Amino acid sequence: MDSTLIALLATLGMLALLLTGFPVGLSLATAGLAGLVAIGGPQMALAQLQNLPYSLANDYSFAVIPTFVLMGNLAMHGGMARELYTAADKWLGHLRGGLYLSTVAGSTVFGAASGSTLVNATVFTKLALPEMLKLGYSRQVSAACIASVGTLAAMIPPSVAMVVYGIVTEQSIGKLMVAGVIPGIVCALLYGILIVGMVRMRPALAPSRSTRSGWAERIISLRGIWAISLLFLIVMGGIYLGLFSPSASGAIGAAGAIVILALRGRLTWPVVRDSVRNAAITTAMLFIIIIGGLLYSRMLVMSGAVTSIVEWITSSGMSKLTLLAALCAMYIVLGCLTDAISMLVVTLPFVFPIVKGAGLDPIWFGILCVQFLEIGAITPPVGLNLYATVSASDGVVSMEDIVRGIWPFVVLNIAMLALLIAVPDLALYLPRLMEAK
């Protein structure tokens, strides 16, 4: 049987497994191994199964994933997210739609420690949603706002998605993280503008709030944000100045979080236990998905399907703009159907050679990929941030509620994608400064 046909059948089988609810990582691994057996026999498939997981676990670059995840969990269980939200509420809560704006501000800053869109969505559902509903805010828009701004954790460094992209494509993780700073801030500002516009057009979305915090309360509340700010400066400052490698930055960030919690008297056994347990579970899930995706990608490469696709694209004379439009459409559709990490691991082995062949900047394209992931995380039917928000609401919000409110935020993220394509310097300005040092 032709190898390309084998790759196609394996892909269809993988999609069928996903539709039955089979775990993503195991679906990818099953399709990859079945294809490898058909292409090169059981011995080749067994050799890949033996080597790939060990190579992944033995790669020092991947050490940054569990350490970043641990840092985010320590920040979450140590109460840093609550302090951020409280401070944002003191400054913005009195405005019409102020709790929406507080959620945007708090989630954006907390993204500098969590690195996970799901963590941000879950934490701020617990923190912000009850207060929003108590004051009469729209249930639909409240849930949609929390789910949407949670995706900023993928763009605001440190970001697990950027680490995966950098490792798979062999690009500088440090440059990728630095490149995400300006787009993350711009997107947060756009969220604020969208919310202000929505509540002005439809005042019922956010009833006015009579209470206003005094200046003394506002200034005192800022004391709660120093911990996250310090962690961000340690991690990103060290990477930007070249004081340590991105792989080491996760460990330094986690150690910094431990020291900060100890100094504040919050390093209790429950905080340590829950943080380590959640970090281990999340890391194991990510590694299973990555290993499965690598097995599937290796099958695509060995089948010759990747080479055929690359040759067809490069020989077609397709313009850069047309290529970008095709990739945008592909990733937005895939984002509706699968989770972010598996989408990256599966597609980059054949997409990245096309991108390099077209002369597109790999760091800039990495930021575009993160934006694709942000769109996919809030797009039905498999928008993971939607499910995280609904689950964390403990039945207060239904999937129908959040889907009805999500579309303005989806449109905003697509507009942000267009802005990144139109103005590449939003992503490339800081990495260029980093190179000049």
C-alpha positions as CSV (number, residue, x, y, z in Angstrom):
1,M,0.0,0.0,0.0
2,D,1.2,3.5,-0.8
3,S,2.8,5.3,2.2
4,T,0.8,8.5,1.6
5,L,-2.5,6.5,1.6
6,I,-1.4,4.8,4.9
7,A,-0.8,8.3,6.4
8,L,-4.3,9.3,5.3
9,L,-6.0,6.2,6.7
10,A,-4.1,6.6,10.0
11,T,-5.3,10.3,10.2
12,L,-8.9,9.3,9.5
13,G,-8.6,6.6,12.2
14,M,-7.2,9.2,14.7
15,L,-10.1,11.5,14.0
16,A,-12.5,8.6,14.5
17,L,-11.0,7.9,17.9
18,L,-11.2,11.5,18.9
19,L,-14.9,11.6,17.9
20,T,-15.6,8.6,20.2
21,G,-14.1,10.5,23.2
22,F,-10.8,8.6,23.3
23,P,-8.1,10.6,25.0
24,V,-6.2,12.9,22.6
25,G,-2.7,11.7,23.4
26,L,-3.6,8.0,23.1
27,S,-5.5,8.7,19.9
28,L,-2.4,10.3,18.3
29,A,-0.1,7.6,19.6
30,T,-2.4,4.8,18.3
31,A,-2.7,6.4,14.8
32,G,1.1,7.0,14.7
33,L,2.0,3.5,15.8
34,A,-0.5,1.8,13.5
35,G,0.8,3.9,10.6
36,L,4.4,3.0,11.4
37,V,3.6,-0.7,11.6
38,A,2.0,-0.5,8.1
39,I,4.9,1.5,6.7
40,G,8.0,-0.2,8.2
41,G,6.8,-3.1,10.2
42,P,6.5,-3.8,13.9
43,Q,10.2,-3.4,14.6
44,M,10.3,0.2,13.4
45,A,7.2,1.0,15.3
46,L,8.6,-0.6,18.5
47,A,11.9,1.3,18.0
48,Q,10.0,4.6,17.9
49,L,7.9,3.7,20.9
50,Q,11.1,3.0,22.8
51,N,13.1,6.0,21.8
52,L,10.7,8.9,21.6
53,P,9.3,8.9,25.2
54,Y,12.9,8.5,26.6
55,S,14.3,11.2,24.3
56,L,11.5,13.6,25.4
57,A,11.9,12.9,29.1
58,N,15.7,13.1,28.8
59,D,15.6,16.5,27.0
60,Y,16.7,19.3,29.3
61,S,14.6,21.8,27.3
62,F,11.4,20.2,28.4
63,A,12.3,20.7,32.1
64,V,10.9,24.2,31.7
65,I,7.3,22.8,31.4
66,P,6.9,21.2,34.9
67,T,8.7,24.1,36.6
68,F,6.6,26.8,34.9
69,V,3.4,24.8,35.7
70,L,4.6,24.5,39.3
71,M,5.3,28.2,39.5
72,G,1.7,28.9,38.3
73,N,0.2,26.5,40.8
74,L,2.1,28.0,43.7
75,A,0.9,31.5,42.7
76,M,-2.6,30.2,42.5
77,H,-2.7,28.3,45.7
78,G,-0.7,31.0,47.5
79,G,-3.5,33.5,47.0
80,M,-1.7,35.8,44.5
81,A,-4.6,35.7,42.0
82,R,-7.1,36.8,44.6
83,E,-4.8,39.7,45.5
84,L,-4.6,40.8,41.9
85,Y,-8.3,40.7,41.4
86,T,-8.9,42.6,44.7
87,A,-6.5,45.3,43.6
88,A,-8.1,45.6,40.1
89,D,-11.5,45.8,41.7
90,K,-10.5,48.6,44.0
91,W,-9.3,50.7,41.0
92,L,-11.9,49.7,38.4
93,G,-14.9,48.2,40.1
94,H,-16.8,51.5,40.5
95,L,-17.0,52.0,36.7
96,R,-19.9,50.6,34.7
97,G,-18.6,47.2,33.6
98,G,-15.8,47.6,36.2
99,L,-15.9,43.9,37.2
100,Y,-15.3,42.9,33.6
101,L,-12.4,45.4,33.4
102,S,-11.1,44.1,36.8
103,T,-11.2,40.5,35.4
104,V,-9.2,41.6,32.3
105,A,-6.6,43.4,34.4
106,G,-6.3,40.6,37.0
107,S,-6.2,37.8,34.5
108,T,-3.6,39.6,32.3
109,V,-1.2,40.1,35.2
110,F,-1.8,36.6,36.6
111,G,-0.9,35.2,33.2
112,A,2.6,36.3,33.9
113,A,2.8,33.5,36.5
114,S,0.3,30.8,35.5
115,G,1.3,30.1,31.8
116,S,-1.9,28.2,31.4
117,T,-5.2,29.4,29.9
118,L,-7.2,26.8,31.7
119,V,-5.7,27.8,35.1
120,N,-6.6,31.5,34.5
121,A,-10.1,30.6,33.4
122,T,-10.7,28.3,36.4
123,V,-9.2,30.7,39.0
124,F,-11.1,33.8,37.8
125,T,-14.4,31.9,37.5
126,K,-14.1,31.2,41.2
127,L,-13.0,34.7,42.0
128,A,-15.0,37.0,39.7
129,L,-18.2,35.2,38.6
130,P,-20.0,35.1,42.0
131,E,-19.4,38.8,42.5
132,M,-20.5,39.6,38.9
133,L,-23.8,37.7,39.3
134,K,-24.5,39.1,42.7
135,L,-24.3,42.6,41.3
136,G,-26.6,41.8,38.4
137,Y,-24.1,41.4,35.6
138,S,-25.0,39.4,32.5
139,R,-24.5,35.7,33.1
140,Q,-23.6,35.1,29.5
141,V,-21.1,38.0,29.1
142,S,-19.6,37.4,32.5
143,A,-18.7,33.8,31.8
144,A,-17.5,34.6,28.2
145,C,-15.3,37.4,29.5
146,I,-13.6,35.2,32.0
147,A,-13.1,32.4,29.5
148,S,-11.7,34.8,26.9
149,V,-9.3,36.8,28.9
150,G,-8.0,33.6,30.4
151,T,-6.4,32.9,27.0
152,L,-4.0,35.8,27.5
153,A,-2.0,33.4,29.7
154,A,-0.8,31.8,26.4
155,M,0.5,35.1,25.1
156,I,1.8,36.7,28.3
157,P,5.1,35.0,29.2
158,P,5.9,32.5,30.5
159,S,3.8,30.4,28.3
160,V,3.7,26.6,28.0
161,A,2.5,26.9,24.4
162,M,5.5,29.0,23.5
163,V,7.8,26.4,25.1
164,V,6.2,23.6,23.0
165,Y,6.5,25.6,19.8
166,G,10.1,26.5,20.5
167,I,11.1,22.9,21.2
168,V,9.3,21.4,18.2
169,T,10.6,24.0,15.8
170,E,14.0,24.5,17.5
171,Q,13.5,28.2,17.9
172,S,14.7,30.4,20.8
173,I,12.2,30.0,23.7
174,G,13.6,33.2,25.2
175,K,12.9,35.3,22.0
176,L,9.4,33.7,21.8
177,M,8.5,34.7,25.3
178,V,9.8,38.3,24.9
179,A,7.9,38.5,21.6
180,G,4.6,37.8,23.4
181,V,4.8,40.8,25.8
182,I,3.6,43.6,23.5
183,P,0.9,41.5,21.7
184,G,-0.4,40.4,25.2
185,I,-0.7,44.0,26.4
186,V,-2.3,45.2,23.2
187,C,-4.9,42.4,23.3
188,A,-5.7,43.2,26.9
189,L,-6.2,46.8,26.0
190,L,-8.5,45.7,23.1
191,Y,-10.5,43.6,25.6
192,G,-11.0,46.7,27.7
193,I,-12.1,48.8,24.7
194,L,-14.5,46.1,23.6
195,I,-16.1,45.9,27.1
196,V,-16.5,49.6,27.5
197,G,-18.2,49.7,24.1
198,M,-20.5,46.8,24.9
199,V,-21.7,48.3,28.2
200,R,-22.3,51.7,26.6
201,M,-24.4,50.1,23.9
202,R,-26.2,47.7,26.3
203,P,-26.1,49.2,29.8
204,A,-28.1,46.2,31.1
205,L,-25.0,44.0,30.7
206,A,-23.4,45.8,33.7
207,P,-25.5,47.7,36.2
208,S,-23.8,50.8,37.7
209,R,-22.1,50.4,41.1
210,S,-22.6,53.1,43.7
211,T,-19.7,52.2,46.0
212,R,-16.2,53.6,45.2
213,S,-13.0,52.7,46.9
214,G,-11.0,55.6,48.4
215,W,-7.5,56.5,47.3
216,A,-6.1,55.1,50.5
217,E,-7.7,51.7,49.8
218,R,-6.6,51.7,46.2
219,I,-3.0,52.4,47.1
220,I,-3.0,49.8,49.9
221,S,-4.4,47.2,47.5
222,L,-1.3,47.6,45.3
223,R,0.8,45.9,47.9
224,G,-0.8,42.7,46.9
225,I,0.6,42.8,43.3
226,W,4.3,43.0,44.2
227,A,4.7,39.2,44.3
228,I,3.5,38.5,40.8
229,S,5.4,41.6,39.5
230,L,8.6,40.3,41.1
231,L,8.2,36.8,39.7
232,F,7.7,38.3,36.2
233,L,10.7,40.6,36.5
234,I,12.9,37.7,37.7
235,V,11.9,35.3,35.0
236,M,11.6,37.6,32.0
237,G,14.4,40.0,33.1
238,G,16.8,37.1,33.5
239,I,15.9,35.8,30.0
240,Y,16.0,39.2,28.3
241,L,19.3,40.1,29.9
242,G,20.8,36.7,29.2
243,L,21.4,36.0,32.9
244,F,20.0,32.4,32.6
245,S,18.6,30.2,29.9
246,P,14.8,29.8,29.3
247,S,15.1,26.2,30.5
248,A,16.5,27.3,33.8
249,S,14.0,30.2,34.1
250,G,11.2,27.9,35.1
251,A,13.1,26.5,38.0
252,I,14.2,30.0,39.1
253,G,10.6,31.2,38.9
254,A,9.3,28.2,40.9
255,A,12.0,28.7,43.5
256,G,11.2,32.4,43.7
257,A,7.5,31.6,44.3
258,I,8.4,29.3,47.1
259,V,10.6,32.0,48.7
260,I,7.9,34.6,48.4
261,L,5.3,32.4,49.9
262,A,7.6,31.4,52.7
263,L,8.4,35.1,53.5
264,R,4.7,35.9,53.6
265,G,3.9,32.9,55.8
266,R,1.8,31.1,53.2
267,L,4.1,28.2,52.4
268,T,1.8,25.7,54.2
269,W,1.7,22.0,53.7
270,P,-1.7,22.1,51.8
271,V,-0.3,24.8,49.4
272,V,2.8,22.7,48.7
273,R,0.8,19.4,48.4
274,D,-1.9,20.8,46.1
275,S,0.6,22.7,43.9
276,V,3.0,19.8,43.4
277,R,0.1,17.4,42.8
278,N,-1.6,19.6,40.2
279,A,1.7,20.4,38.5
280,A,2.5,16.7,38.2
281,I,-0.9,15.9,36.8
282,T,-0.8,18.7,34.3
283,T,2.7,17.8,33.2
284,A,1.9,14.2,32.8
285,M,-1.1,15.1,30.6
286,L,1.0,17.4,28.5
287,F,3.8,14.9,28.1
288,I,1.3,12.2,27.0
289,I,-0.1,14.5,24.4
290,I,3.3,15.5,23.2
291,I,4.6,12.0,23.0
292,G,1.5,10.9,21.1
293,G,1.8,13.8,18.8
294,L,5.5,13.1,18.1
295,L,4.7,9.5,17.2
296,Y,2.0,10.6,14.8
297,S,4.3,13.3,13.3
298,R,7.1,10.8,12.9
299,M,4.7,8.5,11.0
300,L,3.7,11.5,8.7
301,V,7.4,12.2,8.0
302,M,8.3,8.6,7.3
303,S,5.3,8.1,5.0
304,G,6.6,11.0,2.8
305,A,3.3,12.9,3.3
306,V,5.1,15.9,4.8
307,T,7.6,16.1,1.9
308,S,4.8,15.8,-0.6
309,I,2.8,18.6,1.0
310,V,5.8,20.9,1.3
311,E,6.8,20.3,-2.3
312,W,3.3,20.9,-3.5
313,I,3.0,24.2,-1.6
314,T,6.4,25.5,-2.6
315,S,5.9,24.6,-6.3
316,S,2.5,26.2,-6.5
317,G,3.8,29.7,-6.5
318,M,1.5,30.7,-3.7
319,S,2.0,34.2,-2.3
320,K,2.9,34.8,1.3
321,L,-0.5,36.4,2.0
322,T,-2.4,33.5,0.4
323,L,-0.3,31.0,2.4
324,L,-1.0,32.9,5.6
325,A,-4.7,33.0,4.8
326,A,-4.7,29.2,4.2
327,L,-2.8,28.6,7.4
328,C,-5.1,30.9,9.4
329,A,-8.2,29.1,8.1
330,M,-6.7,25.7,8.8
331,Y,-5.7,26.5,12.4
332,I,-9.0,28.2,13.2
333,V,-10.9,25.2,12.0
334,L,-8.5,22.8,13.9
335,G,-8.9,24.9,17.0
336,C,-12.6,24.2,17.0
337,L,-11.9,20.5,17.0
338,T,-8.9,19.8,19.2
339,D,-6.8,21.1,22.0
340,A,-4.0,23.6,21.6
341,I,-0.9,21.5,22.4
342,S,-1.8,18.5,20.3
343,M,-2.7,20.9,17.4
344,L,0.8,22.3,17.6
345,V,2.6,19.0,17.9
346,V,0.7,17.4,15.0
347,T,0.8,20.3,12.5
348,L,4.2,22.0,13.0
349,P,6.3,19.1,11.5
350,F,4.8,19.8,8.1
351,V,3.7,23.5,8.5
352,F,7.0,24.8,9.8
353,P,9.1,23.8,6.7
354,I,6.5,25.5,4.6
355,V,6.7,28.6,6.7
356,K,10.5,28.7,6.5
357,G,10.5,28.0,2.8
358,A,8.1,31.0,2.3
359,G,10.6,33.2,4.1
360,L,8.3,34.0,7.0
361,D,9.9,34.9,10.3
362,P,9.7,31.9,12.6
363,I,9.4,33.9,15.9
364,W,6.6,36.0,14.4
365,F,4.8,32.9,13.1
366,G,5.2,31.4,16.6
367,I,3.2,34.4,18.0
368,L,0.6,33.8,15.3
369,C,0.3,30.2,16.4
370,V,-0.3,31.3,20.0
371,Q,-3.0,33.6,18.7
372,F,-4.5,30.7,16.8
373,L,-4.6,28.8,20.1
374,E,-6.3,31.6,21.9
375,I,-9.1,31.6,19.2
376,G,-9.4,27.8,19.4
377,A,-9.6,27.9,23.2
378,I,-12.9,29.9,23.1
379,T,-14.4,28.5,19.9
380,P,-17.1,25.8,20.2
381,P,-17.4,22.8,20.1
382,V,-14.0,22.0,21.7
383,G,-13.1,25.4,23.2
384,L,-11.3,24.1,26.4
385,N,-11.6,27.4,28.2
386,L,-15.4,27.3,27.7
387,Y,-15.5,23.9,29.4
388,A,-13.1,25.0,32.2
389,T,-15.3,28.0,33.0
390,V,-18.6,26.0,33.0
391,S,-17.0,23.4,35.2
392,A,-15.5,25.9,37.6
393,S,-18.9,27.6,37.9
394,D,-20.4,24.5,39.7
395,G,-23.5,24.5,37.6
396,V,-24.2,28.3,37.8
397,V,-23.3,28.7,34.1
398,S,-24.3,26.4,31.3
399,M,-22.5,25.8,28.0
400,E,-25.5,27.5,26.2
401,D,-25.0,30.6,28.3
402,I,-21.3,30.9,27.6
403,V,-21.6,30.2,23.8
404,R,-24.2,32.9,23.5
405,G,-21.9,35.5,25.0
406,I,-18.6,34.4,23.5
407,W,-18.9,35.7,19.9
408,P,-17.8,39.3,20.4
409,F,-14.6,38.0,22.0
410,V,-14.0,35.6,19.2
411,V,-14.3,38.4,16.7
412,L,-11.9,40.5,18.8
413,N,-9.3,37.7,18.8
414,I,-9.6,37.3,15.0
415,A,-9.1,41.1,14.7
416,M,-6.0,40.8,16.9
417,L,-4.7,38.0,14.6
418,A,-5.2,40.4,11.6
419,L,-3.4,43.1,13.5
420,L,-0.4,40.8,14.2
421,I,-0.3,39.9,10.5
422,A,-0.5,43.6,9.4
423,V,2.0,44.8,11.9
424,P,4.7,42.1,12.5
425,D,6.8,44.6,14.6
426,L,4.3,44.1,17.5
427,A,5.9,40.7,18.0
428,L,9.4,41.4,16.6
429,Y,10.4,44.7,18.2
430,L,11.5,43.3,21.6
431,P,13.3,40.2,20.2
432,R,15.3,42.6,17.9
433,L,16.3,44.7,20.9
434,M,17.2,41.4,22.7
435,E,19.5,40.5,19.7
436,A,21.2,43.9,19.8
437,K,22.3,43.5,23.4
